[in-house]
Amino acid sequence: ELPVSVIYAGGTQAWQNVDSMIALAWQTRDYASFIFLSHDWLLIKERAEKNQVLEKTVYRFCAKADLVSAYKQADFGLVLRDDTAVNRVACPTKLYEYLALGVIPIVKTPSLGDFEEFNYCYVTEDEFKDGFFPDKISRKNMILQNLRAVELLRERFIHGANQLKAMFNDHDS
């Protein structure tokens, strides 16, 4: 069994960088196992096989109800978004899910939404490619920090929602 497991759960849109994920799986096949969960899992598998055969990689569909269980089996999760203006203000659902469920994200850029401001912990694509990934004790500390980041994001959301409600209530009176 390989020392770490990596998950991707999501679509195959261009901004997801599926080819980069496949390349990373190939480059780290000696120490990481990968599972790709997607409605388009066949497309991911075909693209992987076109570039190189990944016999230890799993490709399949996963119902939303089963995602939590799948995440709990993974050490790391892929969010290989490019450093663009849109991604700097985006709030990728999968990144939030990874952080909330104890999966350390592997990122191309850490500048994703408000997460960097909240000091979330991650491993870069290049670090992972070079064989750097934190040990289990370090990952536990990273997970705790990421749970704090999730809580800060929730608080910001609640505060913003309350401000909107107050604004509409003032407008209606």
C-alpha positions as CSV (number, residue, x, y, z in Angstrom):
1,E,0.0,0.0,0.0
2,L,1.2,3.5,-0.9
3,P,1.9,5.9,1.9
4,V,-0.7,8.6,1.0
5,S,-4.0,8.7,-0.9
6,V,-5.2,11.6,-3.0
7,I,-8.8,12.3,-4.0
8,Y,-10.4,14.5,-6.6
9,A,-14.2,14.9,-6.6
10,G,-15.6,17.2,-9.2
11,G,-16.1,18.1,-12.8
12,T,-13.9,18.2,-15.9
13,Q,-14.3,21.9,-16.8
14,A,-11.1,23.5,-18.2
15,W,-10.4,25.4,-15.0
16,Q,-10.2,22.2,-13.0
17,N,-6.9,21.3,-14.9
18,V,-7.7,17.6,-15.3
19,D,-4.5,17.1,-17.4
20,S,-2.4,18.5,-14.6
21,M,-4.1,16.2,-12.1
22,I,-3.4,13.2,-14.3
23,A,0.2,14.3,-14.8
24,L,0.6,14.6,-11.0
25,A,-0.8,11.2,-10.5
26,W,1.7,9.8,-13.0
27,Q,4.6,11.6,-11.5
28,T,3.9,10.5,-7.9
29,R,2.7,7.0,-8.6
30,D,5.5,5.5,-6.5
31,Y,4.2,7.1,-3.3
32,A,0.6,8.2,-3.8
33,S,-2.6,6.5,-4.8
34,F,-5.3,8.5,-6.6
35,I,-9.0,8.3,-6.8
36,F,-11.0,10.5,-9.3
37,L,-14.7,10.8,-8.5
38,S,-16.8,12.5,-11.2
39,H,-19.9,12.3,-13.3
40,D,-17.3,12.4,-16.1
41,W,-15.1,9.7,-14.7
42,L,-14.9,7.9,-18.0
43,L,-13.5,11.1,-19.7
44,I,-10.9,11.4,-17.0
45,K,-9.9,7.7,-17.4
46,E,-9.7,8.1,-21.2
47,R,-7.5,11.2,-20.9
48,A,-5.3,9.4,-18.3
49,E,-4.9,6.3,-20.5
50,K,-4.1,8.5,-23.5
51,N,-1.1,10.0,-21.7
52,Q,0.0,7.0,-19.6
53,V,-1.6,4.0,-18.0
54,L,-2.4,4.5,-14.3
55,E,-3.2,1.0,-13.2
56,K,-3.3,1.9,-9.5
57,T,-5.7,4.8,-10.0
58,V,-9.4,4.5,-9.4
59,Y,-12.0,6.3,-11.6
60,R,-15.7,6.2,-10.7
61,F,-18.9,8.0,-10.0
62,C,-19.7,8.8,-6.4
63,A,-23.1,9.9,-5.2
64,K,-23.1,13.1,-3.1
65,A,-24.4,11.1,-0.2
66,D,-21.2,9.0,-0.3
67,L,-18.7,11.8,-0.7
68,V,-18.0,12.3,3.0
69,S,-17.1,8.7,3.4
70,A,-14.8,8.9,0.3
71,Y,-13.1,12.1,1.7
72,K,-12.4,10.4,5.0
73,Q,-10.3,7.8,3.2
74,A,-8.1,10.4,1.6
75,D,-5.0,12.3,3.0
76,F,-4.9,14.9,0.3
77,G,-7.4,16.5,-2.2
78,L,-6.7,18.1,-5.6
79,V,-7.6,21.8,-6.3
80,L,-5.3,22.6,-9.1
81,R,-6.8,26.0,-10.1
82,D,-4.7,28.5,-11.9
83,D,-3.7,31.8,-10.4
84,T,-6.3,34.0,-12.0
85,A,-8.5,37.0,-10.9
86,V,-11.6,34.7,-10.9
87,N,-9.9,32.0,-8.7
88,R,-8.6,34.6,-6.3
89,V,-12.2,35.5,-5.4
90,A,-13.8,32.1,-6.0
91,C,-14.9,29.8,-3.2
92,P,-14.5,26.3,-4.6
93,T,-17.0,24.0,-2.9
94,K,-14.5,21.1,-3.0
95,L,-11.9,23.2,-1.2
96,Y,-14.3,24.0,1.6
97,E,-15.4,20.3,1.8
98,Y,-11.7,19.2,1.9
99,L,-10.9,21.6,4.7
100,A,-14.1,20.8,6.7
101,L,-13.5,17.0,6.4
102,G,-9.8,16.9,7.2
103,V,-8.4,16.5,3.7
104,I,-5.2,18.6,3.0
105,P,-5.5,20.4,-0.3
106,I,-2.9,20.1,-3.0
107,V,-3.0,23.4,-4.8
108,K,-1.4,25.0,-7.9
109,T,-1.8,28.4,-6.2
110,P,-2.8,29.1,-2.6
111,S,-4.7,32.2,-3.7
112,L,-8.2,30.8,-3.7
113,G,-11.0,33.0,-2.3
114,D,-10.7,34.0,1.3
115,F,-8.9,30.8,2.4
116,E,-5.4,32.2,2.2
117,E,-6.5,35.2,4.4
118,F,-7.6,32.7,7.0
119,N,-4.2,30.9,6.9
120,Y,-5.4,27.6,5.6
121,C,-2.8,24.8,5.2
122,Y,-2.0,23.2,1.9
123,V,0.7,21.5,-0.1
124,T,1.6,22.9,-3.5
125,E,1.5,20.8,-6.6
126,D,5.3,21.3,-7.0
127,E,6.0,20.3,-3.4
128,F,3.9,17.1,-3.7
129,K,5.5,16.3,-7.1
130,D,8.9,16.6,-5.4
131,G,7.9,14.1,-2.8
132,F,7.2,16.6,0.0
133,F,4.2,15.8,2.0
134,P,3.8,16.3,5.7
135,D,3.9,13.3,8.1
136,K,0.7,12.2,10.0
137,I,1.4,14.4,13.0
138,S,2.0,17.5,10.9
139,R,-1.1,16.7,8.9
140,K,-3.2,16.6,12.1
141,N,-1.9,20.1,13.0
142,M,-2.7,21.3,9.4
143,I,-6.2,19.8,9.7
144,L,-6.8,21.7,13.0
145,Q,-5.7,25.0,11.3
146,N,-7.9,24.3,8.4
147,L,-10.9,23.7,10.7
148,R,-10.2,27.2,12.1
149,A,-10.2,28.6,8.6
150,V,-13.5,27.0,7.9
151,E,-15.0,28.5,11.1
152,L,-13.7,31.9,10.2
153,L,-15.3,31.6,6.7
154,R,-18.6,30.5,8.3
155,E,-18.5,33.5,10.6
156,R,-17.8,35.9,7.7
157,F,-20.8,34.4,5.8
158,I,-23.1,34.7,8.8
159,H,-22.0,38.3,9.4
160,G,-22.6,39.1,5.7
161,A,-26.0,37.4,5.7
162,N,-27.0,39.3,8.8
163,Q,-25.9,42.6,7.2
164,L,-28.0,41.9,4.1
165,K,-31.0,41.0,6.3
166,A,-30.7,44.2,8.2
167,M,-30.3,46.2,5.0
168,F,-33.5,44.8,3.6
169,N,-35.4,45.1,6.9
170,D,-34.3,48.8,7.0
171,H,-35.5,49.2,3.4
172,D,-38.9,47.7,4.1
173,S,-39.7,49.9,7.1
